[in-house]
Amino acid sequence: MPHAKTLVQQVALNQEEVRAVVTASKTRKKHQQELIHSALMAEET
């Protein structure tokens, strides 16, 4: 049975890593959108 427990822990760790990567990529994408938006605003003025 200990093997099954470590497997569950491994899956939980993997899910946390995936969530961290997804969060990071979302943040990066939003940051890029803000940079593009501010660049467009700067061109208009």
Number of C-alpha atoms within 10 A of each C-alpha: 5 6 8 9 10 11 11 11 12 12 12 12 12 12 12 12 12 12 12 12 12 12 12 12 12 12 12 12 12 12 12 12 12 12 12 12 11 12 11 11 10 9 7 7 5
